[in-house]
Structures are given as C-alpha cells and as structure tokens.
Amino acid sequence: MSVIDGTNLILGRLASNVAKMLLKGEEVHIINAEKIRLIGNSKSIVDRYLQKRRLQNKGTPEKSPHYSRVPHLFVKRVIRGMVPWKKATGKNAIKRLRVYSGNPKDLKNFVSIEEIRADERKKSITVYEVCKQLGYN
C-alpha cells in the first residue's frame, strides 16, 4: 500500500503517476487532497470547471456528467479520467484508490514524489480554492 501526501503536488502529474500505480495492481491512498495544486491562471482554471459543471443533457438531465465540488471527490474524478474505468481492469483499479481530505486515519510512511512538487514561483491554485469557487462549503 502506498500513501501519498498531496501537499503542493501538481494535480495532473500526480494523477498520471497514481493511474500507472493503480493499473499495476497497487493500492494507493492519497491524503491532504485539498492541498494539491493546479498550475496556471486561477481565473481560467475556475472558469473551465464552472463550464463543465454547467454541461447538461437537456432530454435527460439526470444522465448528465457529474463533476463534484468536494475536494477529495474532485481529485478522484481526475484520476478516474486517466484510467480505462469502463473496462474491468479500470474498475478494479479505481476500487484500489482512496482519497482523503486531511489525514483522517493518521496514515504514516508517505511515499515522496519530489519531481511533481509545484514550484512556488509559478501561478497556481489549490483544489480547495477551486472547489470553494464551485460552491463547496
């Protein structure tokens, strides 16, 4: 079991690394999901996710895609997008993934992934700030 601390990690790079680990058969726990960062202009990032939340199938709105506003579910959805989740291997991989806001189980022995740590000089926004602007309380 791998435990990854998401503090100041880049979301896309983290998601691709975790997707590879899941497809290899590892069990992965991600803690501090609300502190994961998205690199770029914060206004354009929020606008992109607001537009995704507005997507709706007019005939059957309940079958429209659902994009969560909760930070740990937001991160899980991004990782799910990098796994073939409609196939059996992808479904089994997603079952081995746990994402937490904070550290509820006091998990220890973190895996350090230094190459995907966000640079402080670049523009970025945390997952919590994005979810807050999407309507998370």
N, C-alpha and C positions, 0 to 999 in steps of 0.2 A: 504494500500500500504506500503510495506517495502522497505526502501532504505538502501543498504548495501555498506559501504566503503570498497573496496577491498585492501587497502593498507596493505601490509605484511600479507595477509591471504594466507593459503595453498590452492592451486587450487582444488585438489581432494576433500578435506573435505568441502570446500565452495560449490563445485558443488553438492555434495550429499545432503547437507542441503538445498540448493536452490531448487533442484529437488523435495524434500519432500514438501517444501512450495508451489511449483507450483501445485503439484498434489492434495494438499489440497484445492486449489482454490484461493490462494493469488496472488496478483500482486506484482512482485519483480523488483526493479531497482537496478542495480549494477553500482557503479561509480568507477573511477580510476582502470579500468580493466588492464591497463598496469603495475600496481604496484603489482599485485598478484604474488605470488612466487610458484615455483615448487621446491620441496625438492629433492636433490640428486646431483650426479656428473653432472656438467653442460655440459660436452662434450658428455656424453652418452645420456642425455636428448635431446640435439640438434640433435645428430645422429639418434635417434629414430624418431623424427619428420621429418627429411630430408628423411629418408627411406619411411615414409608414404606418403610424397609428391611425391616420385618417382613412387608410385604404379600407374599402368596404364593398362586398359583393351586394349589389342593390337587390337582386332577386331573393337571395337567402343570406341575410347579414350574419346569421349565427355560424355560417360556414366560412366566414372571412378569416384571414390570418390574424392571430392574436400576438401582440408584442407587449410584453409585461413591463410594468413600471417599477417592480420590486427589484432591487439591485442584484440579488443572487439569482433570480429567475432570468433577468436580463443577460447576465453572463452565461448562464446555462443555455439560453437560446442561441447566443453567438457560437458557442462550441457545438451545439447541435447542427448548426448550419455547415460545419466543416466535416461532418460525419455522414455517411450514407444512411440516414436514420430510417428510411423506408424499407431497407433490407434487414435481414435477420442479424447480420454482423453489426450493423449500426445500432439496432435496437438493444442488442446485448451490451454494446459499448456504452451507450447512454445510461444504462442501468448501473454501470460501474462508476458513474460520476456523481459526486456530492459537492455542492457549492454552498458555502455558509457566509452570511453577513456577520462579521466579527469572528470570534473563536469560541463557539458555544460548548464544545466538548473538551476544551483545553488540550487540543492536539499538539503534539510535540514532534521533534525530528523532521523539521521542514527540509524540503529539497530546495537548494539555492539555484536559481536560474539568473545569473548575473547578466548574461548577454541580452536579455529582453527587458532590462530595467530602463525606465523612462529617464531621459536626460532632463535635468531641471531647467535648462535654458530654452527648451522648445515649448511652444504653446501647447497646452493640454488641459483636459477637463476630466474629473473623476467620474466614475459610473454613478456615484451617489448624486452628484450635481446634475447629471443628465436626467436621472430618474426623478429628481426633485422638480425639474422644469417640465417633465412629462406628466406630473401630477401625483407623485409619490409623497405620502405624508410622513 
